[in-house]
Amino acid sequence: MFDATVVSEFFGYVSLACWVFVLVPQIRLNYQRKSCEGVSLAFYALWALGDLFNLAGAILDNLLLTAIVLPAYYILTDVVVLGQFYAYRPRCPVDEEHMERQPLIARTDKKPRRWPIKAVMAAAVVVFCIVVLGLYSEWIVQMGVRRAVAQLCGYSSAAVYLSAYVPQILQNYRSKSTEGLSVLMFVVVTIANITYCLSILTAQPPTHEYLTKYASWLLGASGTIWLELIILYQFYLYRGNSN
């Protein structure tokens, strides 16, 4: 006899195991290379922001304990990776004699500074949250502030997760290389998101109320699968290329 609970738990445990392991390959690769070159800082910064929204939404919506513990664990691993960006940042020694010979008047032929993509993405996320808040203000009153804020955190998390992959995809495209990235990490995160979605969809009959509760988390997980597949294709496309 088909037991949906057992199937859901199986997918849940597979997803859990993958998520616990997901950043280890990248952390290890960064440590071995003593460099984060090739890895987009905006990717991990936005990923960390998404994890914060994820944790807040899970707590406010009284989700399962694993749904609360996992984002907290993700944030710790995010801190490790972001710490590696700081520890392995390029250090340019300053030549004092050279500095003394520089003209006092700054050169005027410098190119104008462009908006960094992470600033644009952050602004887009803020605008998204404001628009959603305005459109669903009546719904927020009806649902209750706590539940509504939890759902907004969930959808904000999904939006940030989806936008986080864009800087890394663009960086790979511009450099025509995936050097510095761990292919194992993206394989694991793809499996984790697929099994996570399956664990939710097989847990119980997909009623409207049930799907509404988990819609934001399903959106964030299923949406990023396609972006992860793009990066995996870039690994294939740019194989053999190195900076």
Buried (B, 14 or more C-beta within 10 A) or exposed (E): EEEEEEBBBBBBEBBBBBBBBBBBBBBEBBEEBEBBEBBBBBBBBBBBBBBBBBBBBBBBBEBEEBBBEBBEBBBEBBEBBBEBBEEBEEEEEEEEEEEEEEEEEEEEEEEEEEEEBBEBBBEBBEEBBEEBBEEBEEEBEEBEEEBBBBBBBBBBBBBBBBBBBBBBBBBBEEBEBBBBBBBBBBBBBBBBBBBBBBBBBBBEEEEEEBEEBBBBBBBBBBBBBEBBEBBBEBBEEBEEEEE
